[in-house]
Every structure is written in structure tokens, then in C-alpha cells.
Amino acid sequence: MIARPPLLEARGLSKTFPGVKALDGVDFTVRAGEIHALMGENGAGKSTLIKAITGVHPPDAGALELAGEPLSPSSPLDAEHAGIATVYQEVNLIPDLSVAENIMLGRQPKRAGFLRWREIRGQADAALARLGLEIDASQAVSRFPMAVQQLVAIARALHTDARVLILDEPTSSLDDAEVAGLFEVMRSLRDEGLGIVFVTHFLDQVYAVSDRITVLRNGGLVGEYPTADLPRIELVARMLGKQVDEVDAVGDTMRLGAGDAAIGETLLEARGIARSGLGPIDLDLHRGEVLGLAGLLGSGRTETARLLFGADRSTAGTLRIKGSLTPLSSPAEAIAAGLGFCSEDRKGEGIVPTLSVQENMLLAMQARQGALRKIPASKQRELAEHYITALGIKTPSPDTPIENLSGGNQQKVLLARWLCMQPEIIILDEPTRGIDVGAKVEIEKLVASLRADGMAVVFISSELDEVARACSRVAVMRDQKKVGELTGDEIDERSIMQLVARLSKVEAGRPSAPNSTLERRATDA
């Protein structure tokens, strides 16, 4: 593609929130007539960069230019007036208004104080025609499928004479055919000379539609690359903060997941479980093993865990616990079936802030026994003190409100909540997030001991070295699907990264071939 002049330039953008350096001297350039993918894991700084560009959070340092002119938007409306439009993952439309009203909202032509409806519909039809969308703009937007609503939101954004279009996770609610249609629109807009910023977690989509890629990590710029020059495994490595060669030595690390513990009976068997956008997925979990779910943010790890625990309902497939068909429709049913789930969302789905450490720790156990079988006070104290010691929870006493503890210690209390219930299956979603290095080692050792004691563990972590150490088998996820498995000595960081980066069988209509032995073997997984 012929290089075009910079359209939007950010130089040295920095933004600090209390205790967090969200952006640290980031450079970012979008050219006219290109689709530029913005990539990075959770906390990389993508959202903060977009908000700095669009005036939601003015940067503390650095400068912005649009078409060579200084840009200092103080609000999203300022950015829109300058020519920067943003379409977010959650479509920001008013369901009960018509398509035309949504497109023209705030910009309706009037005469003598009255709306000029014929002109409103005419301008809306012209905006839709630019995207190749032929629908009745007088109908309520809620009557149309999500893919059409997404295009209506884009039409509204472009009606502001935007020169830069930012699409934040626009494909998260679309099926494959709808994604292909959106990509055709994006390519058409690119050919008109727009600069498009494409934020997504789907690797296949990045390589199908983008011209260049910028990678952020921990608020800093990792690099900017032509898409054609950046192999997938190198993209994954850069997002995770690894050098590809660096992970070759991982085999020298201690493997807690390996060892002599025998794999026992099948405790959980999932076949074809799925919900909108996820799956279908097959998984087996045996007594005495640690099964890792590995993949980038948005790959479907947490969504799969929630299906297994009944927090979300599967729309297809079957789930068997110890051989018995067990359709789990709620967490209470999962707990009764012997499952525990330590959520990654510590604040939203975990702690009850005003309750004590002891009360938070015993919530699941008490729920399993029922309200009429209260745990004796002496047993409560014994369990609380045991796990406070075992996990090194720093608290003045078991009676301290959990909201007074640090985030890492709150996470340990949640882990103890499920351990004291002694489930046969425990799902640990990011159990070491926010915990210091020493505590991470202790928790990894604890996971190994649970395996040795015959418990089955599902272990989810964004840190691939943790997955490689802790797990005896790893299911690798990408783009809301399971793309392969690794077992025993096959498990290392590089092998996981290869499966995460593996090409799909068909990408944007072009055949693609696996490029390694591991990838060829995973193609049929």
C-alpha cells in the first residue's frame, strides 16, 4: 500500500491516575487511507489512549495533531467537531427512535422551529447509502439486528464529516458473515481516505483487515508494525511482554503441574457447550489434574469458566459431572454439585465489602449447607485462622472488614472461601492477579497440593509462565474458540503462544497453512 501522510499524530502522551501510570510517553500515528489496529492486553493503555485523543481524559503531557494542526479537545464533542468520531462496543443509540432520528440526533435541520422531516430522512438515507445499507430509516432502530445497528452507529459518526473513525471492539456481537460485511464497509471507507483505528482482541480479524498495528503494554508503546511484516507469534509475544527467543528456555523452569500425581476418573465432561459468540467447546477434567485455559484477553477463557459454573447458561451442548448429565443453570446448582469458582472480578463478584474476613471466607460453605445448618462458631474461627495462616493473609484479625485489606489479600480470602468448602472441582480465574511474587509462589504450590490430593482444578491466568508451571494439561483459546491442547512435556510458553497465534483455515477468503508441527496438529483440535 502506498504510504500516505499522517492524519492523526500523538506524541509523548502521558496520563496518570491515582496510583496508576495509564499512559507513559506513547506515540501513535494514523494515516489517511489506512486501517490501523490498536492491540494490547487488559491494562495496556488502549482505552486511555482513545480517551486522551477524544477529549474524555486530557493528557498530562504530550501533544496531538490532526492534519498537521494542533489538537486539544476538551470533550468528545470537541473531538467530533474536529473530525474524530468514535463508535464504541456498546452501541450508543436510542432504541425507540427511528434510524433517521438516531443518525441526525442533535443535527436535525429545522425551519421556523419545526423539524424538516423530509430532509432528515434524505440525509439519513444518504449516510446509509455511503455504507451500502438499504433499510427503511423510518423504522425504530431496535427492530434491526445488532450488525445493522452497528452500521447505523457508524453512519451517525460519519455524518459529522469525520476524517478519523475509531471503532472500539465493533465485532464483539457479530457473527462471521456480519463481520465480513463490516470489513467490506471498513475497506470502502479506507479507500475514501479515512483513517480508521480498529480496537479488537481477535487476531484473525486484525490480519484480515488491518494495514498496520500498534502494540501497547502496561501504558507504554511496544512498537508500530506493518501488519504484513509482523508474524502472529511475534505479535502475541509483544502483547505479553516476551521475546520469542526468551520463552525457549522455559523448559528449565520448575513445572509444578508435572509430577507423579496420578490422573483419576473423569469428573467433568463438556461437549459442545456454547452461547452467543462462544464455542462450541469440548473439555474433559479429571481427578488429580490441573487444566489450564490459556489465551489472550477476549479469547473466551472466563466465558468458558462461567458456563462450567452455571453463572451463564449454555445454549447448546451437554455437561456431565461424574458421568451424570448435569445441566447447571445457576451457581447454587454448581456448588451443590461440588464445584467452586474464584472469579477474576474480585470487587464485582467476590467480596462483600462490609463483612469481615471470616464472614467472606465462609459464605460459600454456609450457602452449601443451607441457612438452617449454621456452621458452629468454633469451626468458623478454626477455618478462618487456618487459611489466614496457610495463605499468609495479612489482616489484624478474622473480624476485620475485608474492605480494609489490600487487593492482594482480598484475593487470598476469596481463594480461601472455596478451599474451605473442599469442592471436588475448583475453577480459579486469575487467582494470582494483584498478589505479590512471594504469595504467587505459595498459591502455585497450593494448586499443586490440591492436585496431589485428588482435586480437579481449572486454572486461568494471563501469565503464560504460571500456566506452564501449574498445569498438567492446557486448552488454548483464541477468538472465543478452543484451538488446541497441550499435555505434559509439550507445555511451555512458546508452544502456547504458537497455538494462540495459529492461522485459521480460511482468513478473509484466503487459504492459510499451519506453519509448525504444533500448529498442524492443532488444526483438527
C-alpha positions in Angstrom: 0.0 0.0 0.0 1.3 3.5 -0.9 2.3 5.4 2.2 0.1 8.4 2.9 0.8 11.4 5.1 0.0 11.3 8.8 -3.6 12.3 9.6 -3.7 11.9 13.4 -0.5 12.1 15.4 0.0 11.7 19.1 3.5 12.4 20.5 4.6 11.5 24.0 1.1 11.2 25.5 1.2 10.5 29.3 -1.7 10.2 31.7 -1.6 9.3 35.4 -4.5 8.4 37.6 -4.1 7.9 41.4 -1.5 5.1 41.7 -1.6 4.2 38.0 0.6 5.4 35.1 -2.0 4.7 32.4 0.0 6.2 29.5 3.7 6.7 29.6 5.1 8.8 26.7 3.1 7.0 23.9 3.5 7.9 20.2 0.6 6.9 17.9 0.2 7.8 14.2 -2.9 7.2 12.0 -2.5 7.8 8.2 -5.2 8.8 5.8 -6.5 5.7 3.9 -5.4 3.0 6.4 -6.9 0.7 8.9 -4.7 0.8 12.0 -5.2 -1.9 14.6 -4.6 -0.9 18.3 -3.6 -4.0 20.3 -2.7 -4.9 23.9 -3.8 -6.9 26.8 -6.0 -5.6 29.7 -4.4 -2.6 31.3 -2.2 -1.9 28.2 -3.5 1.6 27.8 -5.7 1.3 24.7 -8.8 2.8 26.3 -6.9 5.6 27.9 -5.2 6.5 24.6 -8.6 6.7 22.9 -10.0 8.8 25.7 -7.0 11.1 25.5 -7.5 11.5 21.8 -11.2 12.1 22.1 -11.1 14.6 25.0 -12.5 12.3 27.7 -9.3 12.4 29.7 -6.9 15.3 28.5 -3.3 14.0 28.7 -0.9 15.2 31.4 1.8 15.6 28.8 2.4 15.2 25.1 0.7 16.7 22.1 -1.9 15.9 19.4 -2.1 17.0 15.8 -4.8 16.4 13.2 -3.8 17.0 9.6 -0.8 19.0 10.8 -2.8 21.3 13.1 -2.6 21.3 16.9 -5.5 19.4 18.5 -6.6 19.9 22.2 -10.1 18.5 22.6 -11.7 19.2 26.0 -14.6 16.9 25.3 -15.8 14.2 22.9 -17.9 16.9 21.2 -14.8 18.9 20.6 -13.1 15.9 19.0 -16.2 15.2 16.9 -16.2 18.8 15.7 -12.5 18.5 14.8 -13.3 15.3 12.7 -12.7 12.4 15.1 -15.7 10.1 15.5 -15.8 7.1 17.9 -18.1 4.1 17.8 -18.0 2.1 21.0 -18.5 -1.6 21.7 -21.9 -0.9 23.3 -23.8 0.7 20.5 -24.9 4.2 21.7 -28.2 4.5 20.0 -31.7 5.3 21.3 -33.7 2.1 20.7 -37.2 3.7 20.4 -36.2 6.4 17.9 -36.0 5.7 14.2 -32.8 5.0 12.3 -33.1 8.5 10.7 -33.6 10.2 14.1 -30.6 8.4 15.6 -28.3 9.4 12.7 -29.4 13.0 12.8 -29.9 13.4 16.5 -28.6 16.8 17.6 -28.1 17.9 14.0 -31.7 17.9 12.7 -32.5 20.6 10.2 -35.3 23.0 11.2 -37.4 25.7 9.8 -39.3 28.2 11.9 -38.6 25.9 14.9 -40.1 22.8 13.3 -38.1 19.8 12.2 -37.8 19.3 8.5 -38.6 15.5 8.4 -38.1 15.1 4.6 -34.6 16.5 4.8 -33.8 14.4 7.9 -34.8 11.2 6.2 -33.0 12.3 3.0 -29.7 12.9 4.8 -30.1 9.7 6.8 -30.6 7.7 3.6 -27.5 9.3 2.0 -25.5 8.4 5.1 -26.7 4.8 5.0 -26.1 4.6 1.2 -22.5 5.5 1.8 -22.2 2.3 3.7 -24.2 0.3 1.2 -27.0 -0.2 3.7 -30.5 -0.2 2.2 -33.1 -0.2 5.1 -36.2 1.8 6.0 -34.8 4.6 8.0 -38.2 5.5 9.4 -38.3 2.3 11.4 -37.2 2.1 15.0 -33.6 1.1 15.3 -34.4 -1.6 17.8 -36.2 -3.5 15.1 -32.9 -4.2 13.3 -30.2 -6.8 14.2 -27.1 -5.8 16.0 -25.0 -5.8 12.8 -27.3 -3.2 11.3 -27.3 -1.2 14.5 -23.5 -1.2 14.4 -23.6 0.3 10.8 -26.2 2.8 11.9 -23.8 4.0 14.6 -21.0 4.2 12.1 -23.3 6.2 9.7 -24.1 8.6 12.5 -20.4 9.0 13.2 -19.5 9.7 9.6 -22.3 12.2 9.2 -20.2 14.6 11.2 -17.7 14.7 8.3 -15.2 12.6 10.3 -11.7 12.2 9.0 -10.7 9.7 11.7 -13.0 6.9 12.7 -12.3 4.9 15.9 -14.0 1.5 16.1 -13.8 0.1 19.7 -14.5 -3.7 19.6 -17.1 -3.3 16.8 -17.3 -7.1 16.1 -17.8 -8.4 19.6 -21.6 -9.1 19.0 -21.4 -10.0 15.3 -21.3 -13.4 13.6 -18.8 -14.3 10.9 -21.0 -13.1 8.0 -21.7 -9.9 9.7 -18.1 -9.3 10.5 -17.2 -9.9 6.8 -19.8 -7.3 5.8 -18.4 -4.8 8.3 -14.9 -5.3 6.9 -16.2 -4.5 3.4 -17.5 -1.2 4.8 -14.2 -0.5 6.6 -12.2 -1.2 3.4 -14.5 1.1 1.4 -14.1 3.9 3.9 -10.4 3.4 3.9 -10.3 3.7 0.1 -12.2 7.0 0.5 -9.2 8.3 2.5 -10.4 7.9 6.1 -8.0 6.9 8.9 -9.6 4.0 10.8 -8.5 2.9 14.3 -9.6 -0.7 14.9 -9.5 -1.9 18.5 -10.1 -5.6 18.9 -8.9 -8.8 20.7 -9.5 -11.0 17.6 -6.2 -11.9 15.9 -7.8 -13.3 12.8 -9.6 -10.1 12.3 -6.5 -7.9 12.7 -4.7 -9.8 10.0 -7.8 -9.9 7.7 -8.4 -6.2 7.6 -5.7 -4.0 9.1 -2.7 -2.3 7.4 -0.6 -1.5 10.4 -0.6 -2.5 14.1 0.4 -0.5 17.2 1.0 -2.6 20.3 0.8 -1.2 23.9 1.7 -2.8 27.1 1.4 -1.5 30.7 0.8 2.0 29.4 3.8 2.1 27.2 4.4 1.8 23.5 5.9 -1.6 22.4 6.1 -0.7 18.7 4.3 0.1 15.5 4.5 -2.5 12.6 3.1 -3.1 9.1 0.7 -6.0 9.5 2.3 -8.0 6.7 5.7 -7.8 8.4 4.6 -8.9 11.9 4.2 -12.7 12.3 1.4 -13.7 14.6 3.6 -15.3 17.2 5.7 -12.1 17.4 2.5 -10.1 17.9 1.4 -12.4 20.7 4.9 -12.2 22.3 4.9 -8.4 22.1 1.5 -8.2 23.7 2.6 -10.4 26.5 5.9 -8.7 27.1 8.0 -11.6 25.9 10.8 -12.1 23.3 10.1 -15.1 21.1 13.5 -16.5 21.8 13.2 -15.8 25.5 10.5 -18.4 26.0 12.6 -21.2 24.5 14.3 -21.6 27.9 11.1 -22.1 29.8 11.6 -25.8 29.9 14.3 -25.2 32.5 11.8 -23.8 35.0 10.2 -25.9 37.7 6.9 -27.5 36.5 4.5 -27.7 39.3 1.9 -29.2 37.0 4.2 -32.1 36.1 4.9 -34.8 38.6 3.9 -38.2 39.7 0.3 -37.5 40.8 -2.0 -40.0 39.1 -4.8 -38.8 36.9 -8.1 -40.3 38.1 -11.7 -40.6 37.0 -13.3 -38.0 34.7 -15.1 -35.6 37.0 -16.4 -33.1 34.3 -17.2 -33.7 30.7 -18.4 -30.8 28.5 -19.4 -31.5 24.9 -20.3 -28.7 22.5 -21.2 -26.1 25.2 -21.8 -22.7 23.7 -23.5 -19.4 23.9 -23.7 -16.4 21.7 -20.3 -15.8 20.2 -18.6 -18.5 22.2 -17.8 -22.1 21.2 -18.8 -24.8 20.7 -16.3 -26.2 23.2 -15.3 -29.7 24.3 -13.5 -30.1 27.6 -12.6 -33.0 30.0 -11.4 -32.6 33.5 -10.1 -35.5 35.6 -9.5 -36.0 39.3 -6.0 -35.0 40.2 -5.2 -32.7 37.3 -4.8 -29.0 36.7 -6.3 -28.0 33.4 -5.2 -24.6 32.1 -7.3 -22.3 30.0 -4.8 -20.1 28.1 -5.2 -17.3 25.6 -5.2 -13.6 25.2 -7.8 -11.2 26.7 -11.1 -11.8 24.9 -10.2 -15.4 23.9 -13.1 -16.9 25.8 -11.4 -18.2 28.9 -13.6 -16.5 31.5 -16.7 -17.0 29.4 -16.0 -20.8 29.3 -15.4 -20.9 33.1 -18.8 -19.1 33.7 -20.6 -21.7 31.5 -19.0 -24.5 33.5 -20.1 -22.9 36.8 -23.6 -22.1 35.7 -23.0 -18.3 36.0 -24.0 -18.1 32.3 -26.4 -20.6 30.7 -25.2 -22.7 27.8 -27.4 -22.5 24.7 -26.1 -25.8 23.3 -24.2 -28.9 24.3 -24.1 -31.1 27.4 -22.3 -31.1 30.7 -21.7 -34.2 32.8 -20.4 -34.3 36.4 -19.0 -37.7 37.4 -20.9 -39.3 34.5 -24.3 -37.8 35.3 -25.9 -35.3 33.0 -25.9 -32.1 35.0 -27.3 -29.0 33.3 -26.1 -26.2 35.6 -28.5 -23.2 35.4 -27.1 -21.3 38.4 -24.0 -21.1 40.7 -26.1 -22.6 43.5 -26.6 -25.8 41.5 -22.9 -25.8 40.7 -21.9 -25.5 44.3 -24.3 -28.3 45.2 -22.6 -30.5 42.5 -19.2 -29.9 44.1 -17.9 -27.0 42.1 -16.2 -23.9 43.3 -15.4 -20.7 41.3 -13.0 -18.0 42.2 -13.9 -15.1 39.9 -11.4 -12.7 38.4 -13.8 -9.9 39.2 -12.8 -9.5 42.9 -14.9 -6.5 43.6 -18.0 -7.1 41.5 -18.5 -10.8 42.0 -16.3 -11.7 45.0 -16.1 -9.7 48.2 -18.9 -8.3 50.3 -17.0 -5.2 51.5 -18.7 -4.6 54.8 -18.5 -8.2 56.0 -15.5 -9.4 57.9 -12.7 -11.6 56.6 -14.1 -14.6 58.3 -17.7 -14.0 57.1 -16.4 -13.5 53.5 -14.4 -16.7 53.8 -17.3 -18.9 54.9 -20.0 -17.6 52.6 -19.9 -20.4 50.1 -19.6 -23.1 52.7 -22.6 -21.8 54.6 -24.6 -21.4 51.4 -23.9 -25.1 50.5 -25.0 -26.2 54.0 -28.1 -24.1 53.9 -29.4 -21.4 56.3 -30.8 -23.8 58.8 -27.4 -25.6 59.3 -25.3 -22.8 60.7 -21.6 -23.6 61.0 -20.6 -23.6 64.7 -18.7 -20.5 65.8 -15.7 -22.5 66.9 -15.5 -24.2 63.5 -15.8 -20.8 61.8 -12.9 -19.4 63.7 -10.8 -22.6 63.2 -11.2 -22.5 59.4 -10.6 -18.7 59.2 -7.4 -18.9 61.3 -6.2 -21.9 59.3 -6.5 -20.3 55.9 -5.2 -16.9 57.2 -2.0 -18.7 58.2 -1.9 -21.1 55.2 -2.3 -18.3 52.6 -0.4 -15.6 54.5 -3.4 -13.3 54.6 -2.3 -10.0 56.2 -5.2 -8.9 58.5 -5.3 -7.7 62.1 -7.9 -10.4 62.8 -10.5 -12.6 61.2 -13.1 -10.0 62.3 -11.5 -7.2 60.3 -13.8 -5.9 57.5 -12.5 -7.2 54.2 -12.7 -3.7 52.6 -9.8 -2.7 54.9 -7.5 -5.3 53.3 -5.3 -4.7 50.2 -6.4 -6.1 46.9 -4.0 -9.0 47.0 -5.2 -10.1 50.5 -8.8 -9.8 49.4 -8.0 -12.2 46.6 -6.5 -14.6 49.1 -9.7 -14.5 51.2 -11.7 -15.4 48.1 -9.4 -18.3 47.3 -9.8 -19.5 50.9 -13.6 -19.2 50.5 -13.6 -22.1 48.0 -10.8 -24.1 49.6 -12.6 -24.4 52.9 -15.6 -25.7 51.1 -13.4 -28.6 49.8 -15.0 -28.9 46.4 -14.1 -31.8 44.0 -13.7 -29.2 41.2 -12.4 -25.7 41.6 -12.2 -23.1 38.9 -9.6 -20.4 39.6 -9.9 -17.4 37.3 -6.7 -15.2 37.6 -6.1 -16.3 41.2 -2.7 -14.6 41.5 -3.8 -11.2 40.0 -2.8 -8.4 42.3 -0.7 -10.6 44.6 2.9 -10.2 45.4 5.6 -12.5 43.9 6.1 -14.5 47.1 2.3 -15.1 47.6 2.1 -16.2 43.9 4.6 -18.9 44.6 2.7 -20.0 47.6 -0.6 -20.2 45.7 1.0 -22.1 42.8 2.3 -24.6 45.4 -1.1 -24.8 46.9 -2.6 -25.6 43.5 -0.1 -28.4 43.1 -1.0 -29.8 46.5 -4.7 -29.7 45.6 -3.9 -31.7 42.5 -1.9 -34.2 44.6 -4.8 -34.5 47.0 -7.1 -35.6 44.1 -8.9 -32.3 43.4 -9.5 -31.2 39.8 -8.5 -27.6 39.1 -9.3 -25.3 36.2 -6.6 -22.7 36.2 -6.9 -19.4 34.2 -4.0 -16.9 34.1 -2.8 -14.2 31.7 0.7 -15.1 32.8 1.8 -17.9 30.5 4.7 -18.9 32.7 2.2 -19.5 35.5 0.1 -21.7 33.2 3.2 -23.6 32.1 4.3 -24.3 35.7 1.0 -25.1 37.2 -0.9 -27.1 34.6 -0.7 -30.8 33.6 -2.8 -30.1 30.5 -3.6 -26.8 28.7 -6.6 -26.0 26.5 -5.6 -23.0 24.3 -8.3 -20.4 23.4 -8.5 -17.9 20.7 -11.3 -15.8 19.3 -13.9 -17.4 21.6 -13.0 -20.9 20.5 -10.7 -23.8 21.7 -7.9 -24.1 19.1 -5.8 -26.9 20.6 -4.5 -28.7 23.7 -1.1 -29.4 25.1 -0.2 -32.0 27.7 2.8 -32.9 29.9 6.2 -32.0 28.4 4.5 -30.3 25.5 3.5 -27.4 27.8 5.7 -24.3 27.6 5.2 -20.7 26.9 6.3 -20.9 23.3 4.0 -23.8 22.4 1.1 -21.9 24.0 1.9 -18.8 22.0 2.2 -20.8 18.8 -1.3 -22.1 19.3 -2.7 -18.7 20.2 -1.1 -17.3 17.0 -2.1 -20.2 14.7 -3.7 -19.2 11.4 -7.3 -20.1 10.9 -8.0 -22.4 8.0 -9.5 -19.6 5.9 -8.8 -16.0 6.6 -10.6 -13.3 4.6 -11.2 -15.8 1.8 -7.5 -16.8 1.5 -6.4 -20.3 2.3 -3.8 -20.4 5.0 -1.5 -23.2 6.1 -0.2 -24.1 9.6 3.4 -23.2 9.9 4.7 -25.6 12.5 4.2 -29.2 13.7 2.3 -28.0 16.7 0.0 -25.8 14.6 -0.7 -28.6 12.1 -1.6 -30.9 14.9 -3.9 -28.3 16.4 -5.7 -27.6 13.2 -8.1 -30.5 13.8 -8.4 -30.0 17.5 
